[in-house]
Amino acid sequence: MEKDLIEYIAKSLVDDPASVNVSVIEGEKSTILELKVAADDIGKVIGKHGRIAKAMRMVLQAATAKTGKHTVLEILD
């Protein structure tokens, strides 16, 4: 569910939605989502002063609040 949510948001923001890739790394108490986009679109995903990235992390945190598992979003370049 979290992967689909981040993938949907990222594809809505970028010019090349085919290059959006989200990989999941599961741990015991946490989950890491790694978001990879095209080099030209990295600024669109991060936003000015990191505002869009911060908003994506807040939405992700709200979506996973009931599970009790810590979820981290990493944006790779």
Secondary structure, 3 states (H helix, E strand, C coil): CHHHHHHHHHHHHCCCHHHCEEEEEECCCEEEEEEECCHHHHHHHHCHHHHHHHHHHHHHHHHCCCCCCEEEEEEEC
